[in-house]
Amino acid sequence: MLKFYRMKKHPIYLIVAVDENFGIGINGHLPWKFKKEYKYFRDTTKKTDDSTKQNMVIMGKNTWASLPPEYRPLPDRKNMVLTSDVTYSVHGAQTVQSIDEALKLADEKNEKIFILGGGQVFAEALKRPDITGIYLTKICHTFECDTFFPVLPKEFDKIKTLGADEENEIRFEYYLYHK
């Protein structure tokens, strides 16, 4: 007798840092540089419960380009870059034309999936019913920004405080929003 097992769906998270006005970027780059927040991002997107697995990160082409070359691809994670340009390719990451295409490439070697942005990618991702949660770092300061995180959908009404930190006299708070 054959048994068919439904493959477990990977949990899908957005991860973002926002200022007090939900700003996330200026001229294609982050408007701040906080080593402690970068470490939190790195640790969160790399951490797995199963040491034989790694997480997948999905980001838009502009987010990929904004990463310093020495950090591309993000190490110890399966990197996926969204682009509508089918001729675009990057070293160390796979290019895809949609979030759906990226998700289909998640396999048994992947544990969690993190969507890293930018603004358009976040807006598209927040429309999906399969988003598990949002890791949101609130930076308690206002920066000049030209890109903003969309309004949080109402269904993400459960908020878990994950901690806080401070750097250069600016406080940031870590939260996990989930349904």
C-alpha positions as CSV (number, residue, x, y, z in Angstrom):
1,M,0.0,0.0,0.0
2,L,1.4,3.4,-1.0
3,K,1.2,6.2,1.4
4,F,1.3,9.8,0.3
5,Y,2.7,12.4,2.7
6,R,1.8,16.0,2.4
7,M,5.0,18.0,2.5
8,K,5.0,20.4,5.5
9,K,4.7,24.0,4.4
10,H,7.6,26.2,5.3
11,P,6.7,29.1,7.7
12,I,7.0,32.4,5.8
13,Y,8.0,35.5,7.6
14,L,8.7,39.1,6.6
15,I,11.6,40.7,8.4
16,V,11.9,44.5,8.4
17,A,13.3,47.5,10.4
18,V,11.2,50.6,10.3
19,D,11.6,54.1,11.8
20,E,8.8,55.9,13.7
21,N,7.0,56.7,10.4
22,F,7.5,53.2,9.0
23,G,10.3,54.4,6.7
24,I,12.5,51.6,5.4
25,G,14.8,53.2,2.8
26,I,16.2,56.2,1.1
27,N,17.7,56.2,-2.4
28,G,17.8,52.4,-2.5
29,H,19.6,52.0,0.8
30,L,18.9,51.7,4.5
31,P,18.8,55.2,6.1
32,W,20.6,53.9,9.2
33,K,23.6,51.8,10.2
34,F,23.2,49.9,13.5
35,K,25.6,47.0,14.0
36,K,23.3,45.5,16.7
37,E,20.3,45.6,14.5
38,Y,22.3,44.0,11.6
39,K,23.4,41.2,14.0
40,Y,19.8,40.7,15.1
41,F,18.7,40.4,11.4
42,R,21.6,38.0,10.6
43,D,20.9,35.8,13.6
44,T,17.2,35.7,13.0
45,T,17.4,34.8,9.3
46,K,20.1,32.2,9.9
47,K,18.8,30.4,13.0
48,T,17.3,27.0,12.4
49,D,16.0,24.5,14.9
50,D,17.5,21.7,12.7
51,S,21.3,22.2,12.2
52,T,21.1,20.2,9.0
53,K,18.9,22.8,7.4
54,Q,19.2,26.4,6.3
55,N,16.6,29.2,5.8
56,M,15.7,30.8,2.5
57,V,15.7,34.6,2.0
58,I,13.7,36.3,-0.7
59,M,14.5,39.8,-1.8
60,G,13.9,42.2,-4.6
61,K,16.6,43.0,-7.1
62,N,17.1,46.5,-5.6
63,T,17.5,45.0,-2.1
64,W,20.1,42.6,-3.4
65,A,21.9,45.5,-5.1
66,S,21.9,47.5,-1.9
67,L,23.8,44.8,0.0
68,P,27.5,45.4,0.3
69,P,29.2,43.1,-2.2
70,E,31.1,41.3,0.6
71,Y,27.7,40.2,2.0
72,R,26.3,38.9,-1.3
73,P,25.0,36.3,-1.2
74,L,23.9,36.3,2.5
75,P,25.9,33.4,3.9
76,D,24.3,30.2,5.2
77,R,21.0,31.0,3.6
78,K,19.4,30.1,0.3
79,N,19.2,33.5,-1.5
80,M,16.4,34.2,-4.0
81,V,16.3,37.5,-5.9
82,L,13.0,38.7,-7.4
83,T,13.2,40.4,-10.8
84,S,10.9,40.8,-13.8
85,D,14.0,40.8,-16.0
86,V,14.4,37.2,-17.2
87,T,18.0,37.9,-18.4
88,Y,19.1,39.2,-15.0
89,S,21.5,36.9,-13.1
90,V,23.6,37.2,-10.0
91,H,26.4,35.2,-8.5
92,G,25.5,33.2,-5.5
93,A,21.7,33.5,-5.7
94,Q,18.9,32.3,-7.8
95,T,16.7,34.7,-9.7
96,V,13.0,34.2,-9.9
97,Q,10.1,36.3,-11.3
98,S,7.7,35.9,-8.4
99,I,7.3,35.0,-4.7
100,D,5.4,31.9,-5.8
101,E,8.2,30.8,-8.0
102,A,10.7,31.3,-5.1
103,L,8.4,29.4,-2.7
104,K,8.2,26.4,-5.0
105,L,12.0,26.2,-4.8
106,A,12.0,25.7,-1.0
107,D,12.7,22.1,-0.3
108,E,13.4,19.7,2.6
109,K,16.8,21.4,3.1
110,N,15.1,24.6,4.0
111,E,13.4,25.3,7.3
112,K,12.0,28.9,7.3
113,I,11.5,31.5,4.6
114,F,12.2,35.2,5.2
115,I,11.1,37.9,2.8
116,L,13.5,40.9,3.1
117,G,11.9,43.6,0.9
118,G,12.0,46.1,-0.5
119,G,8.8,48.1,-0.4
120,Q,7.1,46.6,-3.4
121,V,8.0,43.1,-2.4
122,F,6.6,43.7,1.1
123,A,3.4,45.1,-0.3
124,E,3.0,42.0,-2.5
125,A,3.9,39.6,0.3
126,L,1.4,41.1,2.7
127,K,-1.5,40.2,0.4
128,R,-0.6,36.5,0.8
129,P,-2.7,34.4,3.1
130,D,0.2,32.1,3.9
131,I,2.4,34.6,5.7
132,T,3.2,33.2,9.2
133,G,4.4,36.4,10.8
134,I,6.3,39.7,10.6
135,Y,9.6,40.3,12.5
136,L,9.5,44.0,12.9
137,T,12.3,46.2,14.4
138,K,10.9,49.5,15.5
139,I,13.7,52.1,15.5
140,C,12.6,54.9,17.9
141,H,13.8,57.7,15.7
142,T,12.7,59.4,12.5
143,F,14.9,59.3,9.4
144,E,14.6,60.8,6.0
145,C,13.0,58.0,3.9
146,D,11.5,57.7,0.4
147,T,10.3,54.1,0.8
148,F,7.9,52.9,3.5
149,F,6.6,49.7,4.9
150,P,2.9,49.2,4.1
151,V,0.2,49.4,6.7
152,L,0.2,46.2,8.8
153,P,-2.8,44.0,7.9
154,K,-5.4,43.8,10.8
155,E,-5.1,40.0,11.0
156,F,-1.5,40.4,12.4
157,D,-3.0,41.4,15.8
158,K,-0.9,39.2,18.1
159,I,2.3,40.9,19.1
160,K,5.2,39.3,20.9
161,T,7.9,41.5,22.3
162,L,11.3,39.9,21.5
163,G,13.6,42.5,23.2
164,A,15.1,45.9,22.8
165,D,18.5,47.4,22.3
166,E,20.2,50.7,21.9
167,E,23.0,52.1,19.7
168,N,24.3,55.6,19.3
169,E,21.6,56.8,21.8
170,I,18.8,55.4,19.5
171,R,16.6,52.7,20.9
172,F,15.2,49.9,18.8
173,E,12.6,47.3,19.8
174,Y,12.1,43.9,18.4
175,Y,8.6,42.4,17.8
176,L,7.0,39.4,16.2
177,Y,3.5,40.1,14.7
178,H,1.4,37.0,13.9
179,K,-2.2,36.0,13.3
